[in-house]
Amino acid sequence: MPAATLEDLRRARRVLFHGVTGSGKSTAALALGTVLGLPVTLVDERIGWLPGWAQRPVEEQVAIADRITSGPAWILDSAYGSYRASATARADVVVGLDYSRARTFARLARRTAGRAARGTEVCNGNVETWARAVGPDSILRWHAQSFDRKRAWIRAREADDAGTPVLRLTRPRQWERTLAALAAGR
């Protein structure tokens, strides 16, 4: 049962988003949480990053993710590699935002430039800066390094007959129509 349907998503109580950096996972997760009335966890904020751009120790990330995904209802906007398998196994549906490299990079570049120009907080007091945007820890660089791997993960899960159903969307308009259909059915 690899390909999820709108009805699968409508009935879901545990949803994992997956997609490349810049695909809009956090925004989509928050919107879905509102429509379905489910709690949303923004992974970078709650699980991944501490103040000062320090990454939370992996064992703590796994423990926090385990507590969240052991619950009856949740939406995660992503899952880091250290706990992705367990989150996927516990999810009712994975929403895969499988948008093009050009689209996601353009979105990410606009978002990053805006945050750096305004000094917008990203999470936990961490602020995007121009130095960070172009430095060795650049989110833009991360996009380039992780794009193929993240896209392949979505497609492999969708092709896995025994796995969690995947609703793979290739254009933002598909997500907008999916969300509108869910909202209309409430």
Secondary structure, DSSP 8 states (H G I E B T S, - for coil): --B--HHHHHH-SEEEEEE-TTS-HHHHHHHHHHHHT--EE-HIIIIIEEGGGEE--HHHHHHHHHHHHTSSSEEES---TTTHHHHHHH-SEEEEE---HHHHHHHHHHHHHHHHHHT-EEETTEE--HHHHHSTT-HHHHHHHHHHHHHHHHHHHHH-TTS--EEEESSHHHHHHHHHHHHHT-
